[in-house]
């Protein structure tokens, strides 16, 4: 079993949502991803999708996008991003998923020799006060919940964490999120969210014993990323 990842698919959600308004390189991006996906992923592999899956505002409008992902090879693990407004009740989301797709939300799932867990995350606040600080603190609690669940399931198996927002500061600066990853001896973290010029600030590679992987699809040239 190999593990791949690709995030920020930004599928149209039932509407004509031309992504090329964000740059010509986005033209036909889903077709590019599908071609590469089929060329390298098998049914025995796992694909991690850490958020911003569909522009849909309601679950019913996201179904076509979820079905298209479900038709691709491999088992898929998805996580909510900040633009996934269609993602409401976790029970309803899981009921809508095609076979072989798993939704993570502050919990964990074991596939093969790995345990996968995750939570959306948030932008690190500039101060300890305000709405951003409250959201960030809440996300830290959800991350801990997910990691505790994963640790119970793992029994020595490697932990792989999915989050949407960058877990490290620019230049690899430590954050409360990265401290959590180290506390629970997470093997790998995959994340996305950054686009355009911000991609240059994405941190990848080994940092204090944790491997970080930036997987927003435009930052990957719309090709699958091999995690393991």
PyMOL commands that set and color helices and strands:
alter all, ss='L'
color gray80, all
select helices_A, chain A and resi 19-22+24-26+29-40+59-70+90-96+131-154+170-172+176-183+196-201+217-220
alter helices_A, ss='H'
color red, helices_A
select strands_A, chain A and resi 3-5+46-50+75-79+101-104+107-111+114-118+158-162+188-191+205-207+210-214+225-226
alter strands_A, ss='S'
color yellow, strands_A
deselect
rebuild
show_as cartoon
